[in-house]
């Protein structure tokens, strides 16, 4: 039987870094892990519609830093930074509610994603948004696929929709692929994301793969030039 591996976890250490970065005592490990999972779930639900790519968490002994990557930072920051300060307060309130304890130094950073069409999380949300607006699913995935393939550096993309497509009684799967997606190649920069579109007649699952070319180490490039 074949084994399916998550494309992000498959490339950890080689190309990717962990989304939660910290070292803890064995006593604090469970608290930190629980906090990361619950706060990330809370933020993903709260920030839905803000075109958020990833939420990264860094911890040290005294400081905690949240890095939110989004293609529309203006929606999060708000006028004069009001949105960012409110979001920071909401995160701290959630920490108090979950009894995680407030960090001495808490920082919230909002980073802009330069190429949103080359980011699987943002593309998956754009598809979900189109489906939730009752647009024809084939048109949605074709137009977004054209946008993705037009981005410089993108060499392949794949979208899979599954569920009651078009309101049909029987659930089915629709697949659209352009270019190549070498899932087994470690140095292939493949971004992957799952998303849900909630409709009146059920939930439609969305999977997006985006292949952004191969990444070679600097040392190897230097040898090649020599």
N, C-alpha and C positions, 0 to 999 in steps of 0.2 A: 504493500500500500504506500502511496505517496504521502509525504509529510509537508504540510504547508508552513512556511516560516514567515514571520512578519518582516517585510523589507527593511524597516528601521532597525529592529533588534538584530537582524542578520548582519548589519554593517556597523554595529557598535564597536568602538575603539579603532576600527579600520578607517571609517569615514565620519562616523557620527559620534556625538558625545551624549552623555546621559542628560535627560531633561530635569532631573533633580540631582544637584551636586552638593554633597556634604558628607562629613565624617562624624559619627556620634558614638557615645558610650553605649554599651549593650543595654543599659537601663533606659536611655532616651530613644533608642532606635525605633521601637514600636510607636512611640508618640509622634516622632518626626514623619514616619512613613504614613501613619493614619492621617496626620495633618495635611501632608502633600496630596494624598488621594482625594480627601474630602474637599479641600479648598480648591483644587483644580476642577473637580466636578461642579462646585458652586460657581466658579468663575466662567466655566464653559457654558453653563445655563444662563448666567446673568449677562454675559457679553455676546450672546447669540445675536447675530445681525450686525455686529461691529467688525466683521471680516478679520477675525483673529486667527493667526496661523498657529503659533505655539505659545505655551505658558511655561517658562523655565523658573526653577526655584534654586537659589543658592543660600546656603547657611554656613555661618561660622559660629564661634563661641557666643558672641554677643549680637552679631548682625544677621539679618535675614533680608534677602533681596529677591524681588519678583520681577521677572523680565517678560513683558507681554509684547509679542511681535504681531503687528497688524498692518494692513495695507491702507487703512484710513485712521491715522493717529488723531486727527482733528475731532473725530466722533468721541474718542475716549478722553482726550485732554479737556475739551470744552473751551469756553471763553475764559481767558485769563487763568487757565489751569484748574477751574472749578471741578470739572469732571474727574480729573486725576486725584485731587484731594479727597473728594467724596468716595471714590473707589478705594482709596487707601484706608479711609475710616471704616468702610464696609468690610474690608478684609480683616482689619483688627477686631471689629465687633464679632465677626464670624469665628475668629480664633478664640475670643473670650467665650462665645457660646459653646464651642466644642471643647472648652477647658484645656486648650493647648498652651496657654501662657503667652503673654505678649513679649516679643523680643525687645531688647534694649534699644537697638538701632534698626529701624524698619525702612527699607527703600523700595520704591515702585518705579520701574523704568518702562517707558513705552517706546518701542523701537519700530521704525517704519520698514515695511517689506518693499524692496525696490521693484521686484518683478512679481506682482500678485498672480498673473496668469501662469507663472512657472511654479507656483506653490500649490501642492495637492490639497491642503486643508481649505484654502480660499476658493479653489476651483470647485471642490466638492460642495461647499456652502452655496456658491453661485448656482450650481445645478439644483440643489434643494430649494433655493429661493424661487427659481423658475418653475419648478414642479408645484410648489405651494401656491403659486399665482395661477395655477390651472392652465399653464401653457402646454402645448403638445410636447411630449417627452422626447420624440425623435428630433424635433426642431431644436430643443434646448441643448441636447448633447452634441448635435452637429455644429451649431453656432459656437458653442464653448470650445469644442475640439479644434475648430478653425482658429480661434483666438490663441489657444495654447500652442498650436503648431507654428503660428506666426512669430512667436517669441524667439529671439536669438538665443541659441544654446540648447533649445529643446529638440531632442532627436526622436522622441517617441512618446505616445500617450495612449492610455486605455481607460475606458469608463464602462462600468458594469452596473446596470440597474436591475433590481429584483423586487417583485411584489405585484400588486394588482395594477399593472401599467394600463393607463387609460381608463381605469375603473372597471376592467374586465373581471368576471367572476372567478376565473382561475388565475392564480399567480404564475408569473413566468419570468424569464431573465432576458434582458436585452444587453448586447455587448457591442462596443464600438472601439476599434483600435486603429491607430495610425503610427507608422514608423516601427522601430524595434524597441523591445523592452527586455534586456538580458538580465533576468532575475537571479541567475546563478553566478553572475560575475560580481566579485566582491568590490572591485574598484568602480563599478557602474553607480553613478549618483542617481538613485531612484527614490523619489518621494512618493509616499503612500498615505492615504487617509480614507477612513470610513465615515459616512454621514447618514443621517436619516431625514427624510422629508415626510412630515406628518400631514396626511390628508384626511378628508372626512370619511373616506371609505377604507382607510387603513394606512399602514406605514410602508414607504418605499425605501429600500436600502440602496445606498450609493457607495461604490468603491472607485477610487481614482488612483491610477499610477502615472507618474510623469518621469520620463528618463531625460536627464540633463547632461548626458555625455559621461565619459570616463575621467576619473581624477587620478593623476599620477603624482607621486611624491616629488618634491623639489630635488632631492638627491639624484633620483633617476633621470630627471630632466637635465641636470648638470652633466651626468655621465654621457647622456645621448648627444649633447652639444659638443662635448670633448671628443 
